[in-house]
Amino acid sequence: MKHQITFLLAGMSAGLICVAFWSFGSPELALTGLAWGVGPLFFVAIVAGIVITGAWRYFKPGFLRYLGGLALCTTSYLAALIAFFWVTGVAPNWFAIRESEDIVDFRIDVWLGLVAAGVVGASGIALSAALLTRKWSNSLLLRLMLAGSVTILVTFLANLPFHTYWSFLGVLLPLGNALFCYFVGTQIWQRPEAGRQVASTVREPHHRPA
């Protein structure tokens, strides 16, 4: 469990960095940062979790797979952002609902946009994890989608009394990244090599110097 917690904290840190970048930049720069920065920072959090937990001793996907994982994480978050804006744009006309004047209003169109973004993001991250671990996992995809749903609900509840960007993005990004990173870390440590590595560490005798 401690390994997964390390991944969770790494993901949360990446989300907090994204929020800090957004809060101190211009609106145009902040939007660019959210589009192109969240994915790479999430991938850095995954790599940091691998290094800190010692998974690198057995988990060696190779440079090209790491590069592919970085590309997939980047494009996944970018695609999720595009899906969010597209769905929030068409939802009022398609479903005859009231349009949010701002995302912090968090009406039905924002809900639908976040659900679409969560599905796209979860699919991309699951694919990235499959590339790194050399194995596709339906259970990981379902867990990531569940994590996305939980993140949306918690963000809605946290934003409800305030309706500010701090209560929206300040919860959405750190919590979403933390949960996604946690489940990817769980997938990495569920590999057979990890079990053997842990078992051999436990069984290995400690030799005292003469």
Buried (B, 14 or more C-beta within 10 A) or exposed (E): EEBBEBBBBBBBBBBBBBBEBBEEBEEEEBEEBBBBBBBBBBBBBBBBBBEBBBBEEBBEBEEEBBEBBBBBBBBBBBBBBBBBEEBBEEBBEEEEBEBBEEBBBBBBBBBBBBBBBBBBBBBBBBBBBBBBBEEEBEEBBEBBBBBBBBBBEBBBEBBEEEEEBBBBBBBBBBBBBBBBBBBBBBBBBBBEBBEEBBEEEEEEEEEEEE
